[in-house]
Every structure is written in structure tokens, then in C-alpha cells.
Amino acid sequence: MARLPRLTLPGYPHHVIQRGNNRQTIFASTADYQTFLDLLDENSKRFDVAIHAYVLMENHFHLLVTPKGKQALPQMMQAVGRSYVRYFNDRQKRSGTLWEGRYKSTVIQIERYLLACMAYIDLNPVRAAMVVQAQDYAWSSYGHYGGLRIDKLITPHPGFWELGNTPFAREAAYAEMVRAGVGLTQQRALTDSAFRGWALGEPDFVANLQKMTARRLSKATAGRPPLPESPASKVT
């Protein structure tokens, strides 16, 4: 079966996941993490893609972004990916591919999943038992939203501003949301939708998106009741 083209719709938030080939290490040092963030900063500005949230893990990364143009996200990802592979291969004295195929992504509904996706991303190191609290991990967007530092890479989505009327109120509300965690159902939905390329949202949201593209947006017909969930699987 031919694989579907990636779902990329300007003006909508996209959850992006990219893994190392065979789950291999893609960040081996502090310099690697920082180089990747610098490339992301440079190319997000170049191609007009707003970065709302991110986490860099040892063998994969997640992004929450909004591209301004139809080709903005693939162009940014291609530029960042190629530059980083050249850097990493040269530094590690290796050759060949670094990524596990093309990146995975999908569009998410703002009202239903934006904040949950942010928390899901920032909680990756906690779920992986690398740290006890999200604030203890250096390579994520949590520090910015938790008021620990100013991250020049981050452009908060308007949906984030609804958490409070002041920076302190928003930071406190977000910190509490992260402490509360993201349920397994939402974790599975966020992971599966990105890997399968199905739009993530309520039936009306998906149906409205479908009017904008000929590309199929869901496995089932929009508005059809979801199938029973399979047993929980480990998500990071």
C-alpha cells in the first residue's frame, strides 16, 4: 500500500516526531543538543515556522509547531535534518543515515489537544525515568513555560495565553498541568496520530479539515465512533 503524503496545513499546530535510525543515539553531548537547537532556531525563522514546544531525547525528538506556508514545515525539517547529520557524522567520524526514515507529524485541534501536547512533550524525560520532574531536564521547552528561563526558540501559541491573565498566572497554571500529567488515553492519541498521520481532534474538526485537502485525514469516516482502545502500551 502506498504511504500517504504528510499532512501539512498552514496555520494549524503540528505535532512532529523524529527518531534515530534503529533507535540509535542522535545526541551524544551537550554540544550536540545545542547545535540542533541552534539549527532549529535559524531555520524556523528562515522558513517561518513557529516553535511552540520541544523536547530533545537521546534517540528522538518531539516538536509542536505552526507553519505559516504549505511547504514551510517540510523545508525546515529538511534543512535542519541535513545540516545536523553533516555535523553529527563529522563529529562522530561516521557516515550514512542518522534518521529513521522521514519525520512523522500530524495536525492537532487547538482547543482539545494543544496544551495536552505541550505537557506530553515536556513530560517525555519524566516518563523515560531520566528525571523526577520536568523542570530538571535542560533540553525541553518546560523551562520557558515554567518561568525558569527565557528560550528564544519558543513562540507561545495563543492557546497558551488562555491559561491566565499574567505571566505568573500562566506559568503557575502550566506547571500545575504538567504536575498533574497526561492520561494514557491522550498519550496514545498524541503518539498514534503523529506516527499514522491522522488528524487529531473531534469529528467536526476533522471533517472541516477534510474540506481543505484531498488527502485522507482519518482511518474511519469523520464522525464515526472510535474503536475500542487496545491495552496501554509504553509511550515516551
C-alpha positions as CSV (number, residue, x, y, z in Angstrom):
1,M,0.0,0.0,0.0
2,A,1.4,3.4,-1.0
3,R,2.0,5.6,2.0
4,L,0.0,8.8,2.4
5,P,1.7,12.1,1.9
6,R,2.4,14.0,5.1
7,L,-0.4,16.2,6.4
8,T,0.7,19.8,6.4
9,L,-1.8,22.6,6.7
10,P,-0.6,26.2,7.2
11,G,-1.8,28.0,10.3
12,Y,-2.5,24.8,12.3
13,P,-0.3,23.3,15.1
14,H,1.5,20.2,14.1
15,H,3.0,17.5,16.4
16,V,6.3,16.3,14.9
17,I,8.3,13.2,15.9
18,Q,11.7,12.1,14.5
19,R,13.7,9.1,15.7
20,G,17.2,8.0,15.2
21,N,17.7,5.1,12.8
22,N,17.2,1.8,14.8
23,R,16.7,4.0,17.9
24,Q,20.3,4.9,17.8
25,T,21.7,7.9,19.7
26,I,21.3,11.2,17.9
27,F,22.5,13.5,20.7
28,A,25.7,12.3,22.3
29,S,26.9,15.5,24.1
30,T,25.8,18.9,25.3
31,A,27.3,20.4,22.1
32,D,25.0,18.1,20.0
33,Y,21.8,19.3,21.8
34,Q,22.8,22.9,21.5
35,T,23.8,22.6,17.8
36,F,20.5,21.1,17.0
37,L,18.6,23.9,18.8
38,D,20.7,26.5,17.0
39,L,19.8,24.9,13.7
40,L,16.1,24.8,14.7
41,D,16.2,28.4,15.7
42,E,17.9,29.5,12.5
43,N,15.7,27.5,10.1
44,S,12.4,28.1,11.9
45,K,12.9,31.8,11.3
46,R,14.1,31.2,7.7
47,F,11.0,29.2,6.8
48,D,8.5,31.0,9.0
49,V,7.6,28.1,11.4
50,A,6.6,29.0,15.0
51,I,8.1,26.6,17.5
52,H,5.7,26.2,20.5
53,A,7.2,23.3,22.3
54,Y,10.1,20.8,22.0
55,V,12.0,18.1,23.7
56,L,15.3,16.5,22.6
57,M,15.8,13.0,23.9
58,E,18.9,10.9,23.4
59,N,17.5,9.0,20.4
60,H,14.5,11.1,19.2
61,F,12.8,14.4,19.5
62,H,9.3,16.0,19.5
63,L,8.2,19.4,18.3
64,L,4.9,21.3,18.4
65,V,5.0,23.9,15.6
66,T,2.8,26.0,13.4
67,P,4.0,26.6,9.8
68,K,2.9,29.7,8.0
69,G,3.1,28.2,4.5
70,K,2.3,24.9,3.0
71,Q,6.0,24.0,2.4
72,A,7.4,25.7,5.5
73,L,7.5,22.7,7.8
74,P,9.0,20.1,5.3
75,Q,11.5,22.7,4.2
76,M,12.5,23.5,7.8
77,M,12.8,19.8,8.7
78,Q,14.9,19.0,5.6
79,A,17.3,21.9,6.2
80,V,17.7,21.1,9.9
81,G,18.0,17.3,9.3
82,R,20.6,17.6,6.6
83,S,22.7,20.1,8.4
84,Y,22.6,18.2,11.7
85,V,23.5,14.9,10.0
86,R,26.6,16.5,8.4
87,Y,27.6,18.0,11.8
88,F,26.9,14.7,13.7
89,N,28.7,12.4,11.2
90,D,31.7,14.6,11.1
91,R,31.9,14.9,14.9
92,Q,31.4,11.1,15.4
93,K,33.6,10.1,12.4
94,R,30.8,8.2,10.9
95,S,28.8,8.1,7.7
96,G,25.4,7.2,6.5
97,T,21.9,7.9,7.6
98,L,21.0,9.1,11.1
99,W,17.3,9.3,10.9
100,E,14.7,6.5,11.0
101,G,13.1,7.5,7.6
102,R,11.1,10.6,7.2
103,Y,9.8,12.5,10.2
104,K,6.3,11.8,11.4
105,S,3.7,14.5,12.0
106,T,0.0,15.5,12.1
107,V,-2.3,18.4,12.7
108,I,-3.9,18.7,16.2
109,Q,-7.0,20.5,17.3
110,I,-6.1,23.5,19.4
111,E,-9.0,23.5,21.9
112,R,-8.7,19.8,22.6
113,Y,-5.1,18.9,22.3
114,L,-2.7,21.9,22.2
115,L,-2.0,22.2,25.9
116,A,-2.1,18.4,26.4
117,C,0.5,18.1,23.6
118,M,2.8,20.7,25.2
119,A,2.6,18.8,28.5
120,Y,3.1,15.5,26.8
121,I,6.2,16.8,25.1
122,D,7.7,18.3,28.3
123,L,7.0,15.2,30.3
124,N,8.9,12.9,28.0
125,P,12.0,12.8,30.2
126,V,9.9,12.0,33.3
127,R,8.1,9.1,31.5
128,A,11.5,7.8,30.4
129,A,12.7,8.0,34.1
130,M,15.5,10.3,33.2
131,V,14.4,12.9,35.7
132,V,11.9,13.1,38.5
133,Q,10.3,16.4,37.4
134,A,10.1,18.2,34.0
135,Q,11.9,21.2,35.4
136,D,15.0,19.0,35.9
137,Y,15.6,18.4,32.2
138,A,17.5,21.0,30.3
139,W,16.6,20.1,26.7
140,S,12.9,20.9,26.6
141,S,10.5,23.8,26.5
142,Y,9.4,23.4,30.0
143,G,12.0,25.9,31.4
144,H,10.4,28.6,29.3
145,Y,6.8,27.9,30.2
146,G,7.6,27.2,33.8
147,G,9.3,30.6,34.2
148,L,12.8,29.2,34.8
149,R,14.4,30.8,31.7
150,I,13.7,32.7,28.5
151,D,14.0,30.5,25.5
152,K,14.5,32.5,22.3
153,L,13.4,29.5,20.2
154,I,9.9,29.5,21.7
155,T,6.9,31.3,20.3
156,P,3.9,30.7,22.6
157,H,0.7,29.7,20.8
158,P,-2.3,32.0,21.5
159,G,-3.9,29.0,23.2
160,F,-1.3,29.1,25.9
161,W,-2.3,32.7,26.9
162,E,-5.7,31.4,27.9
163,L,-4.1,29.8,31.0
164,G,-4.0,33.2,32.8
165,N,-4.0,37.0,32.5
166,T,-0.4,37.4,33.7
167,P,2.9,35.7,33.0
168,F,3.0,34.4,36.6
169,A,-0.6,33.0,36.4
170,R,0.2,31.2,33.1
171,E,3.4,29.8,34.5
172,A,1.7,28.5,37.6
173,A,-1.2,27.0,35.7
174,Y,1.1,25.3,33.2
175,A,3.3,23.9,36.0
176,E,0.3,22.5,37.7
177,M,-1.0,21.0,34.5
178,V,2.4,19.3,33.9
179,R,2.4,18.1,37.5
180,A,-1.0,16.5,37.0
181,G,0.3,14.7,34.0
182,V,-1.2,13.5,30.7
183,G,-3.5,10.5,30.8
184,L,-2.7,7.3,28.9
185,T,-5.6,7.8,26.5
186,Q,-4.3,11.2,25.5
187,Q,-0.7,9.9,25.4
188,R,-1.7,7.1,23.0
189,A,-3.8,9.5,20.9
190,L,-0.9,12.0,20.5
191,T,1.6,9.3,19.7
192,D,-0.5,7.2,17.3
193,S,-1.9,10.2,15.4
194,A,1.6,11.5,14.7
195,F,3.0,8.1,13.6
196,R,0.0,7.3,11.5
197,G,-0.6,10.8,10.1
198,W,-4.2,11.0,11.1
199,A,-5.6,14.5,12.1
200,L,-6.2,14.6,15.8
201,G,-9.4,16.2,17.1
202,E,-13.1,15.9,17.4
203,P,-15.1,14.6,14.4
204,D,-16.3,18.1,13.4
205,F,-12.7,19.4,13.5
206,V,-11.5,16.6,11.2
207,A,-14.5,17.0,8.9
208,N,-13.8,20.7,8.5
209,L,-10.1,20.0,7.8
210,Q,-11.1,17.4,5.2
211,K,-12.7,20.2,3.1
212,M,-9.3,21.8,2.8
213,T,-7.4,18.8,1.4
214,A,-7.9,15.8,-0.8
215,R,-5.5,13.8,1.4
216,R,-7.4,11.4,3.7
217,L,-7.3,12.6,7.3
218,S,-8.6,9.7,9.3
219,K,-8.8,5.9,9.2
220,A,-12.5,5.9,9.8
221,T,-15.1,8.2,8.3
222,A,-15.3,11.5,10.1
223,G,-17.9,11.4,12.9
224,R,-17.8,7.7,13.2
225,P,-17.5,6.4,16.8
226,P,-13.9,5.4,17.7
227,L,-13.0,1.8,18.0
228,P,-12.3,0.4,21.5
229,E,-8.8,1.2,22.7
230,S,-6.1,-1.5,22.8
231,P,-4.3,-2.2,26.1
232,A,-2.0,0.6,27.1
233,S,1.5,0.5,25.6
234,K,4.6,2.2,26.8
235,V,4.9,5.7,25.4
236,T,7.9,8.1,25.7
